[in-house]
Amino acid sequence: MTTKNPADRGDQGSHGDDGHARLVRSLDLLWGRTGRDRPARGPKPGLTLTQIVTTAVELADREGLTALSMRRVATELGVGTMSLYRYVPGKDELVALMFDHVQGSPDESEEWHAKSWRERLELIAEQSWELYTAHTWLLQINQARPVLGPNSMADFDFALAALDGLPLSGQEKVNVFVALDNLVLGSARSHVLHQQAAQQTGVSDEEFWRTQEPYLVRAMEEQGYTRIASLAEDAFAAAAADTLRFAVRALLDGFQRLLDQRTASP
């Protein structure tokens, strides 16, 4: 059996161990159980954990999560790869720190507190949209089981305050946010994929639809498709953010109806 240098392990986590161990290390880093900005060993640090995470976020924002590696982050910082391993054991732990780092800070302004529950949820949806479209690598993370840190917890706790006093159970409140985030997440993913299509194929939007147009026109002339043919020319012209706002308003209309029914019930 041979012992490998951590820099040669890839980014599967330190010592090639299992997911549970990486999860524990991520949680220890997120919740300050390892001294946060202090390295685990060695002389006085020339870096901080915050510097490393911020640099990793900037790299992922530019080039995506697939470009992220401990070696690349070290290069961006102008240090040796081994220096990073004194702070972060591997890529899994680094991504967990990045995820928590980009979460928004709670808005404690008077303007926020004066808003209705609907206005707050609409604003939360807008902020989530901005988060996903600014940090598109978030769409590559499996968020079914997110590793929650202090920023994520504070953000969710603050969001729940939007539903204070409403006749909803705890499970229903969580369902509201799951439904809202699923809507925003799906819309953001579609928007990002649309943006990436031209780059990946080398075919612009204009050229893509111009090439299809004669085929579609002939199909509508020969096969009918009368409902499609009757659509106005601007039917598909809505901006992605406007389409999301329309969907969010419709979703909240449904929640409003539920609340109205419960309020009216004896």
Secondary structure by P-SEA (a helix, b strand, c coil): ccccccccccccccccccaaaaaaaaaaaaacccccccccccccccccaaaaaaaaaaaaaccccccccaaaaaaaacccaaaaaaccccaaaaaaaaaaaaccccccccccccccaaaaaaaaaaaaaaaaaacccccccccccccccaaaaaaaaaaacccccccccaaaaaaaaaaaaaaaaaaaaaaaaaaaccccccccaaaaaaaaaaaaaaaaaccccccccccccccccccaaaaaaaaaaaaaaaaaaaaaaaaacc
